[in-house]
Amino acid sequence: MYQFAADIGGAGYIFTGANDAHVMHNSAMINLHMADLSVQRKVKKVFYSSSACIYPANNQEETDNPKCAEETAYPAAPDSEYGWEKLFSERLFLASHRNCGLNVRIARFHNIFGPEGARRGGKEKAPAVLMRKAAEQPDGGEIEIWGSLIGPRWTQVPE
């Protein structure tokens, strides 16, 4: 079984604080139910997709050498409430392994996006929103990235 579900969004959704209770509640409930059902139904293997948001913010801010190795995860100080929920769920699945024999694997992903990702509405991921903004600008236009204007380096590819 693969467990990829979470209440997620882009930085504008996760890091503002305005959605913390909603994000934590929804994702925790998803994972509590998934762990419980996996044990009840004797699921052979569970893959849980966690997030790099579990790492302390200061570990992630060193752009040349971010400290996102296992030994830097503790003492815990996730960068957001979303990160705290993801860390809680990791601990939940690991406890289910220890106490109930659930065979669990966990991976921590960084800023994932894909064709089904949101492109508008505040829940889009950075690559998707940057591509959308660039594509919507006229040749030589500028795009806003968290209050900064970038341009006119963005140009549209001739058709």
N, C-alpha and C positions, 0 to 999 in steps of 0.2 A: 504494500500500500504506500502511496505517496501522499504526503500531507503538505500541500503548497498554499493552503487557504490562509488568509489573514486580511484584516481591515487595513489596507495600505493606501498610500498616496505619495505624492511628491513631497519635497521639503516644505512647500507651502501648506500642506495638509498636516504633516507629522510634527514639524518643529514650531508651530505657532502657539501650541498649548490649547488652542480653541477646541480641539477634537480629542484630547487625551482620554477622557472618561469613555467616550464612544469606542475609540481604538482599543483601549485596554480591555473593556468589557467584551466586545465582539470577538477579538482574537483569543482571549483567555477562554471564553465559552467554547469556541471552535475546538481548541486544543484539549480542554478538559473532556469534552465529549469524544473526540477522536482517540485519546489515550484510553478512556474507559471502554469504548467499543472495541478497540484493538485487542485489549486484554480479554474481554468477554467472548469475542469471536475467535480468539486464538490466532490472530493474524501472524503470519510467519515472520515478516519483516516490515518495519516502518522506516520510511525516510522522512525526516522532518527538516523543512527548509527554514533556517533561522536567518539572522541578519547581522551584518557588521555593526549595526546600531547598538549591539550589546557591549561593544568596547567603549571605554571612557573617551569622552570627546577629545581630551587633550592628547590621547594616543593617536587619534585619527587626523589631527590638525597638522602634523609634521609632514608637509607635502613631499619632501624628498625621501623620507623613510618612515611611513606610518607604522605604528606599533600595533599590528593586528594579529599577533601570534597568540596561541592558547595561554601562555604564561602572563600575558598582559590583560586578560579578561578579568582577573581578580587581583586585588579587591574590586568588587563590582562598583561601577559608576557609569551605567549606560548613558548615552548622549540624549535620550528622550524617554518619554513614557512608553513609546512604542518599543524602544530598546529594552526597557525593564520587562515588558510583557513577553518579548521574545526570549529573554534570559529565563524568566519564570517558566515558560513552556519548555525550554531546553531541560531545566531541572525537573520538570514534571515527567518528561519522557525518560530521562535518566533514572528517576526514582521508580518509574514503571518497569524499567529494565531490572533494577536491583531487587525490587519487591515482588514482581509478578513474572519475571522472565521474558518480558517483551524485548524482542531483538530490534534495537533502534540504531539508526545512523543519523547524524546531524551534520549539516553543512551551513556555513554562514556566508550568505551572498552579499555582494555590494551592488547598489543601484542597477537592478535588473530592469530591462524593458523588452518589449516585443510587440508583435502585430496586434495583440488584443489589449494592449495598454491604453490607458486614457490619454487623450491628446488635448483635452480642455477640461475646465471646471475645477482646477486646483489640485487634482489628484494625479496629474501627469508626472512622469519621471523626467529627470534632467535631459537625457538625450532626446526623448520624444518632443519635449517642449521647445528645445533649441532648434531641432529640425523644422518643426512647425513654424516657429517665428521666422526663421531664415527663409523658408519657402514662401511665406506670405509677404515678404518685403520686396519692394521694387528693386531693380538693379541699383546697387550703391546705397541702399537703405540701411537704417540702423535698427538693432534689436536691443531690448532692455533685458538685462540679466541681473535680477535682484537689485535694481536701482542704478545699475551702471549701463551706459550705452556702449555698444560695440559696433563698430562700422567705420567707414563704408567698405570694409574688406569683404563683407558678405556679398557675393554676386550669384545670380542665378545662372545655371548652366544653360546655354542655348539649346533649343529643341532641334 
